[in-house]
Amino acid sequence: MNYKPIIAIPFYNHLDLFKSVAKKLDKYADFVLLINDGSSKDETDGLKKVCQKHGFMYIEHPKNMGKGSAIYTAVLYAKEHGYSHLLQVDADGQHNYEDIEKFLLISKEHPRCLINGAPLYDASAPKARLYGRKITQFWVSIETFGADIDDTMCGFRVYPVSSVFQLLPILYFKRMGFDTEILVKSYLNGIKIINVPTKVIYPKTGISHFNAFKDNFEISLMHTTLCCYALYKCLFKRKKNV
């Protein structure tokens, strides 16, 4: 397999934080893709200047459609332009961008696997976020029948493009539920997942786009559908083996 990665970064009104992130991505500039998911005019104008300055590729959604939609767009772009793997990382400074090289190296050694970021949190992590992740992990362990997946909500990972491209028609949650849904469905469809520890911080000037009611409702609905999907996959597999 010809290993050709692309780094996809979903963006929504994080310009001040992304300016410092962009400097850390300069050595990867030839294969960095920004997906502007309907940011404000001022943010969009500023982002275009940053991308032009650093030589990043740029795609724009006319309105905000969610992080999942941004990665969906990135997978389509990667498939169309012949990229073999897509590294997803956030624009808001939470991730350890020095680990990009490590993630790509592991991905190159295991090209058919999905490389999943397993967060190592410091004291900056909000307690509510940590509790919410524990609840999600409880449900994920049920949906995957106890699979060894350290965290499904960390947006730092590497996808094998051809494999996840085939999953796009069965991905329904395009906002906060996306990261978990694509990971669970990848596992249930035979894609091996490798967990890689990586430090995660929460910048003091960070901006959260989490909507307590709408996003919690989506996450609850997502876990309900994933439980049903896992049951279907289990019964279907059993039926095939009879």
C-alpha positions in Angstrom: 0.0 0.0 0.0 1.3 3.5 -0.9 1.1 5.4 2.3 -0.1 8.9 1.6 -1.6 10.7 4.7 -3.6 13.9 5.0 -4.2 15.9 8.2 -7.8 17.0 8.5 -8.8 19.8 10.9 -12.4 20.7 11.5 -12.7 24.4 12.3 -15.5 26.5 13.8 -14.7 29.9 15.3 -11.4 29.0 16.9 -9.2 31.5 15.1 -7.2 32.9 18.0 -6.4 29.4 19.3 -5.7 28.1 15.8 -3.1 30.7 15.0 -0.7 29.2 17.5 -1.7 25.7 16.4 -0.9 26.5 12.8 2.7 27.3 13.6 3.1 23.7 15.0 1.8 22.3 11.8 4.2 24.1 9.4 6.3 21.0 8.7 3.2 19.2 7.6 1.8 22.1 5.5 1.8 20.2 2.2 -0.9 17.8 3.5 -2.9 19.8 6.0 -6.6 20.4 5.2 -8.8 22.9 7.0 -12.5 22.3 6.9 -14.3 25.6 7.9 -17.6 24.4 9.2 -19.7 27.6 8.7 -17.7 30.0 10.9 -18.5 33.7 11.1 -17.4 36.1 8.4 -14.6 37.6 10.5 -13.3 34.2 11.5 -13.6 32.9 8.0 -11.6 35.9 6.6 -8.9 35.4 9.2 -8.7 31.6 8.7 -8.3 32.1 4.9 -5.3 34.3 5.6 -3.8 31.8 8.0 -4.2 29.0 5.6 -2.7 31.1 2.8 0.3 32.1 5.0 1.1 28.5 6.0 0.1 26.8 2.7 -2.8 24.7 4.1 -5.5 23.4 1.9 -9.0 24.8 2.6 -12.6 23.7 2.2 -15.6 25.7 3.4 -19.1 24.7 4.5 -21.7 27.5 3.8 -23.2 26.9 7.2 -22.4 25.1 10.4 -23.2 21.4 10.0 -21.2 19.8 12.8 -17.7 18.3 13.4 -18.8 15.0 11.9 -19.9 16.7 8.7 -16.5 18.3 8.5 -14.7 15.0 8.8 -17.2 13.4 6.4 -16.2 16.1 3.8 -12.5 15.4 4.6 -12.9 11.7 4.0 -14.6 12.4 0.6 -11.8 14.8 -0.3 -9.1 12.3 0.7 -10.7 9.5 -1.3 -11.1 11.6 -4.4 -7.5 12.9 -4.2 -5.8 9.5 -3.5 -4.9 9.8 0.1 -4.6 6.5 1.9 -5.0 7.7 5.5 -6.6 10.7 7.3 -5.3 12.0 10.6 -8.0 13.9 12.4 -6.9 16.5 15.0 -8.7 19.5 16.6 -8.1 23.2 15.9 -8.4 24.5 19.5 -5.1 23.6 21.0 -6.3 20.7 23.2 -4.1 18.0 21.5 -0.4 17.4 21.6 0.6 18.2 18.0 4.0 16.8 18.6 2.4 13.3 18.6 1.3 13.7 15.0 4.5 12.1 13.8 4.1 9.2 16.2 0.5 8.6 15.2 1.5 8.6 11.5 4.4 6.2 12.1 2.2 3.7 13.9 -0.5 4.1 11.2 2.1 3.4 8.5 3.2 0.3 10.3 -0.4 -0.9 10.7 -2.1 0.5 7.6 -5.4 -1.4 8.0 -5.9 -0.3 11.6 -7.6 2.8 13.0 -5.2 4.6 15.4 -7.2 6.0 18.3 -5.9 8.7 20.7 -6.2 7.6 24.3 -6.2 10.8 26.3 -3.9 11.5 29.2 -5.6 14.4 31.1 -4.0 16.9 33.3 -5.5 19.2 36.0 -7.0 21.5 33.4 -9.7 18.9 32.4 -13.2 19.9 33.6 -14.7 17.3 36.0 -18.0 17.3 34.1 -16.2 16.3 30.9 -14.4 13.5 32.6 -17.6 12.1 34.1 -19.4 12.4 30.8 -16.6 10.4 29.1 -16.9 7.7 31.7 -20.6 7.3 31.0 -19.9 7.2 27.3 -17.2 4.5 27.8 -19.7 2.4 29.9 -22.1 2.4 26.9 -19.3 1.8 24.4 -18.2 -1.3 26.3 -21.7 -2.7 25.9 -22.0 -1.7 22.2 -18.6 -3.3 21.4 -19.0 -6.3 23.7 -16.1 -5.2 25.9 -13.6 -4.2 23.2 -10.4 -2.6 24.3 -11.1 0.9 23.2 -9.7 3.5 25.7 -11.7 6.5 24.6 -14.2 7.2 21.8 -14.5 11.0 22.2 -10.9 12.1 21.6 -10.8 13.7 18.2 -7.1 12.8 17.6 -6.9 9.6 15.5 -5.9 8.2 12.1 -8.4 6.5 9.8 -7.6 4.2 6.9 -9.5 6.1 4.2 -10.7 3.2 2.0 -12.2 1.4 5.1 -14.0 4.4 6.7 -15.2 5.6 3.2 -17.3 2.4 3.1 -18.9 3.3 6.4 -20.0 6.8 5.5 -23.5 5.7 4.3 -24.2 4.2 7.8 -23.0 7.2 9.8 -26.0 9.3 11.0 -24.6 11.6 13.8 -22.7 14.6 12.4 -22.1 16.6 15.6 -21.0 15.5 19.1 -21.9 11.9 18.4 -19.7 11.5 15.4 -16.4 10.5 17.0 -18.0 7.7 19.0 -20.3 6.4 16.3 -17.5 6.1 13.7 -15.2 4.3 16.1 -17.8 1.8 17.3 -19.0 1.1 13.8 -15.4 0.7 12.6 -14.8 -1.9 15.3 -18.1 -3.7 14.6 -17.2 -3.9 10.9 -13.9 -5.5 11.4 -11.5 -2.6 11.6 -8.8 -3.2 14.3 -8.3 -0.3 16.7 -4.9 0.5 18.2 -5.0 2.8 21.3 -2.1 5.3 21.5 -1.7 7.5 24.7 -1.5 11.2 24.1 -1.7 14.2 26.4 -4.8 16.4 26.3 -5.1 19.9 27.8 -7.9 22.4 28.1 -6.6 25.9 27.3 -7.8 28.6 29.7 -9.0 30.6 26.7 -10.8 27.6 25.1 -14.2 27.9 23.6 -16.8 25.2 24.0 -19.5 24.7 21.4 -21.3 22.0 23.5 -25.0 22.6 23.7 -26.1 20.8 26.9 -29.7 19.9 25.8 -29.2 19.4 22.1 -25.9 17.6 22.2 -26.8 15.4 25.2 -30.0 14.4 23.4 -28.0 13.5 20.3 -25.5 11.4 22.4 -28.3 9.6 24.1 -30.0 8.8 20.8 -26.6 7.7 19.3 -26.1 5.2 22.1 -29.6 3.8 21.6 -29.0 3.3 17.9 -25.5 1.9 18.5 -26.9 -0.7 20.9 -29.5 -1.8 18.3 -26.8 -1.8 15.6 -24.5 -3.9 17.7 -27.3 -6.4 18.4 -28.1 -6.6 14.7 -24.4 -7.2 13.8 -24.2 -9.9 16.4 -27.4 -11.7 15.2 -26.4 -11.3 11.5 -23.0 -12.7 12.2 -24.5 -15.6 14.1 -27.0 -16.3 11.3 -24.2 -16.4 8.8 -22.3 -18.9 10.8 -25.3 -21.3 11.3 
